[in-house]
Amino acid sequence: MSAEIRLEDVSVRFQIFGLHGRSLKKTALNLSTGGRIGREPGARVHIDALAGVNLHLQEGDRVALVGHNGAGKSTLLRTMAGIYEPTGGRVHVRGRVSPMFDLMVGINPEATGRENVRLRGLLLGMSAAEVDAYAGEISAFSGLGGYLDLPVKIYSSGMLLRLMFAVTTAISPQILLLDEWITAGDSAFMERAEQRVNGLIDRSALMVIATHNRVLVERLCNKVAVLEQGRVVEFGPLTPLLLDRAMAA
């Protein structure tokens, strides 16, 4: 089964309640670089985080989502991952998706490290048998040893990050979604984590990354989608001219 993501006229709208008068004006100024702000009957305010997005990504694509902060890159990734449900249009995804963001979602602080490995694995779509099969490798990469049998509420943030990262990257996805790059953890972990993610990218059938980093785009990607105020304004093969326009957006 080949990997594919198809978005047809996809929109995502967030309702904002409790804004009136001056607060609306202030919020509009603060969100001027983000999605389009609208007002509905009854003075309700909404943000169109995505509006009329059409994209067709296929196996072999390495796609950079580029745009200023608030342009809709993260919302688009989360819509591809099934975290956000479109308020309009259709999303079709074929292939196993591994989202490399929201690593802390689903954690139970009272449960042990091993129990959270199982919870996170099941949340990512692994079967119980797959979680068990990867348990040894996850344990070794995390380097937590005996701490795996203790509640994660006593973990430092770095320990918890290592554990959740180890689970999330344990299997080779068909579709890999990344929001920016790895920016947390000590230098030793960062080096190992980058090697692990590079391996995932090489093995994935389709990869999408949201980034502001031109060097990363040139190194990893073969296509670019430029977003402005929740719309894809340009999409095509990576060329110096397109990348120049994308980075200027």
C-alpha positions as CSV (number, residue, x, y, z in Angstrom):
1,M,0.0,0.0,0.0
2,S,1.6,3.3,-1.1
3,A,1.5,6.3,1.2
4,E,-0.7,9.3,0.3
5,I,-2.2,12.4,1.8
6,R,-5.0,14.2,0.0
7,L,-6.7,17.4,1.3
8,E,-9.7,18.7,-0.7
9,D,-10.9,22.2,0.1
10,V,-10.0,21.7,3.8
11,S,-10.9,24.3,6.4
12,V,-10.4,24.4,10.1
13,R,-12.2,27.1,12.2
14,F,-11.7,27.8,15.9
15,Q,-14.5,29.6,17.8
16,I,-13.4,32.2,20.3
17,F,-15.9,33.1,23.0
18,G,-16.0,36.0,25.4
19,L,-14.5,38.7,23.1
20,H,-16.3,42.0,23.0
21,G,-15.5,45.6,22.0
22,R,-12.0,46.6,22.8
23,S,-10.9,43.0,23.6
24,L,-11.8,42.1,20.0
25,K,-9.7,44.9,18.6
26,K,-6.8,44.0,20.8
27,T,-7.0,40.3,19.9
28,A,-7.2,41.2,16.2
29,L,-4.0,43.2,16.5
30,N,-2.3,40.3,18.3
31,L,-3.4,37.8,15.7
32,S,-2.8,39.9,12.6
33,T,-0.2,37.5,11.3
34,G,-2.3,34.4,11.9
35,G,-5.5,33.0,10.5
36,R,-8.3,35.2,9.2
37,I,-10.6,36.7,12.0
38,G,-14.3,36.7,11.4
39,R,-17.5,37.6,13.3
40,E,-20.7,35.6,13.3
41,P,-24.2,36.6,14.2
42,G,-24.5,37.1,18.0
43,A,-21.0,38.7,18.0
44,R,-19.2,35.4,18.1
45,V,-15.6,35.5,16.8
46,H,-13.8,32.8,14.9
47,I,-10.4,32.2,13.5
48,D,-10.0,30.5,10.1
49,A,-6.8,28.6,10.9
50,L,-7.0,26.8,7.5
51,A,-9.1,27.9,4.6
52,G,-9.7,26.0,1.3
53,V,-6.5,24.0,1.4
54,N,-6.0,21.6,-1.5
55,L,-2.9,19.3,-1.4
56,H,-2.0,16.0,-2.9
57,L,1.1,14.4,-1.4
58,Q,2.4,11.0,-2.6
59,E,5.0,8.4,-1.8
60,G,8.5,9.8,-2.2
61,D,7.5,13.3,-1.3
62,R,9.5,15.2,1.2
63,V,7.5,18.4,1.8
64,A,8.4,21.5,3.7
65,L,5.6,23.6,5.1
66,V,6.9,27.2,5.2
67,G,5.4,30.4,6.4
68,H,5.5,33.0,9.2
69,N,4.4,32.2,12.7
70,G,0.6,31.7,12.7
71,A,0.4,30.9,9.0
72,G,-1.3,27.5,9.7
73,K,1.7,25.1,9.4
74,S,1.1,23.4,12.8
75,T,-2.7,23.3,12.3
76,L,-2.2,21.7,8.9
77,L,0.2,19.0,10.3
78,R,-2.3,18.2,13.1
79,T,-5.1,18.0,10.6
80,M,-3.1,15.5,8.5
81,A,-2.4,13.5,11.7
82,G,-6.2,13.4,12.5
83,I,-5.8,15.5,15.7
84,Y,-7.9,18.3,14.3
85,E,-11.1,17.4,12.4
86,P,-11.8,19.7,9.4
87,T,-14.8,22.0,9.7
88,G,-15.0,21.9,5.9
89,G,-13.7,19.7,3.1
90,R,-12.2,16.2,3.3
91,V,-8.9,14.7,4.4
92,H,-7.8,11.3,3.0
93,V,-4.7,9.6,4.5
94,R,-3.4,6.2,3.3
95,G,-0.6,4.7,5.3
96,R,0.5,4.6,8.9
97,V,1.1,8.1,10.4
98,S,3.8,8.9,13.0
99,P,3.4,12.5,14.3
100,M,6.7,13.7,15.8
101,F,5.0,16.4,18.0
102,D,2.8,16.5,21.1
103,L,5.1,13.9,22.6
104,M,3.6,14.3,26.1
105,V,0.0,13.6,25.0
106,G,-1.6,10.6,26.9
107,I,0.9,10.5,29.8
108,N,-0.4,9.2,33.1
109,P,1.8,10.7,35.8
110,E,0.7,8.1,38.3
111,A,1.7,5.2,36.0
112,T,5.2,3.8,35.7
113,G,7.5,4.4,32.7
114,R,6.8,0.9,31.3
115,E,3.0,1.5,31.7
116,N,3.3,4.8,29.9
117,V,5.3,3.2,27.1
118,R,2.3,0.9,26.5
119,L,-0.2,3.8,26.7
120,R,1.8,5.9,24.3
121,G,2.3,3.0,21.9
122,L,-1.4,2.2,21.8
123,L,-2.2,5.9,21.3
124,L,0.1,5.9,18.3
125,G,-1.7,3.0,16.7
126,M,0.6,0.1,17.7
127,S,-0.8,-3.2,18.7
128,A,-0.1,-4.6,22.2
129,A,2.2,-7.2,20.5
130,E,4.1,-4.4,18.7
131,V,4.6,-2.5,22.0
132,D,5.9,-5.7,23.7
133,A,8.2,-6.4,20.7
134,Y,9.8,-2.9,20.8
135,A,9.9,-2.7,24.7
136,G,13.5,-3.7,25.0
137,E,14.7,-1.3,22.3
138,I,12.7,1.5,23.8
139,S,14.1,0.8,27.2
140,A,17.7,0.8,25.9
141,F,17.4,4.0,23.9
142,S,15.8,5.9,26.8
143,G,18.6,4.9,29.1
144,L,16.3,5.1,32.2
145,G,17.1,1.6,33.6
146,G,15.3,1.0,36.9
147,Y,13.4,4.3,36.7
148,L,11.1,2.6,34.1
149,D,9.4,0.8,37.0
150,L,8.8,4.0,38.9
151,P,5.9,6.5,38.4
152,V,6.8,9.1,35.8
153,K,5.6,11.9,38.1
154,I,9.1,11.7,39.7
155,Y,10.9,12.0,36.4
156,S,12.6,15.2,35.3
157,S,11.3,16.8,32.1
158,G,14.4,15.5,30.3
159,M,13.8,11.9,31.4
160,L,10.2,12.0,30.3
161,L,11.2,13.5,27.0
162,R,13.7,10.7,26.4
163,L,11.1,8.1,27.2
164,M,8.3,9.5,25.0
165,F,10.7,10.2,22.2
166,A,11.9,6.6,22.3
167,V,8.4,5.3,22.0
168,T,7.3,7.6,19.3
169,T,10.4,6.7,17.1
170,A,10.4,3.0,17.8
171,I,8.6,2.0,14.6
172,S,9.2,3.0,11.0
173,P,6.2,5.0,9.8
174,Q,5.0,5.2,6.2
175,I,4.1,8.9,6.8
176,L,6.3,11.0,9.1
177,L,5.1,14.4,10.3
178,L,7.5,16.8,12.0
179,D,6.7,20.2,13.6
180,E,10.1,22.0,13.5
181,W,13.2,20.1,14.7
182,I,14.3,18.5,17.9
183,T,15.2,21.4,20.3
184,A,15.0,19.8,23.7
185,G,17.3,17.7,25.8
186,D,21.0,17.7,26.6
187,S,23.7,17.6,23.9
188,A,24.3,13.9,24.2
189,F,20.6,13.1,23.8
190,M,20.2,15.7,21.0
191,E,22.9,13.9,18.9
192,R,21.4,10.5,19.4
193,A,17.9,11.8,18.7
194,E,18.9,13.6,15.5
195,Q,20.5,10.4,14.2
196,R,17.4,8.5,15.1
197,V,15.1,11.0,13.3
198,N,17.3,11.0,10.3
199,G,17.0,7.3,10.1
200,L,13.2,7.6,10.4
201,I,13.1,10.1,7.5
202,D,15.2,7.8,5.3
203,R,12.9,4.9,6.0
204,S,9.6,6.8,5.7
205,A,7.6,6.7,2.4
206,L,6.3,10.3,2.8
207,M,7.6,13.1,5.1
208,V,6.1,16.5,5.9
209,I,8.0,19.0,8.1
210,A,7.0,22.5,9.3
211,T,10.1,24.6,9.6
212,H,11.7,28.1,9.2
213,N,15.1,26.6,8.6
214,R,16.3,27.0,5.0
215,V,19.2,24.6,5.5
216,L,16.9,21.9,6.7
217,V,14.6,22.4,3.7
218,E,17.5,22.1,1.3
219,R,18.8,19.0,3.1
220,L,15.6,17.1,3.6
221,C,12.9,18.2,1.2
222,N,12.0,18.0,-2.5
223,K,8.8,20.0,-2.4
224,V,7.6,23.2,-0.7
225,A,4.2,24.4,0.4
226,V,4.0,28.1,1.3
227,L,1.2,29.1,3.7
228,E,-0.3,32.5,4.4
229,Q,-3.2,33.1,6.7
230,G,-4.3,29.5,6.6
231,R,-4.1,29.2,2.8
232,V,-1.6,27.3,0.7
233,V,-0.5,30.1,-1.7
234,E,2.2,28.1,-3.5
235,F,3.1,24.4,-3.8
236,G,5.6,22.7,-6.0
237,P,9.0,21.1,-6.5
238,L,11.9,22.6,-4.5
239,T,13.7,25.2,-6.6
240,P,16.0,28.0,-5.5
241,L,13.4,30.5,-6.8
242,L,10.5,28.9,-4.9
243,L,12.6,28.6,-1.8
244,D,13.6,32.3,-2.0
245,R,9.9,33.3,-2.2
246,A,8.9,30.8,0.5
247,M,11.5,32.2,3.0
248,A,10.5,35.7,2.2
249,A,6.8,35.0,3.0
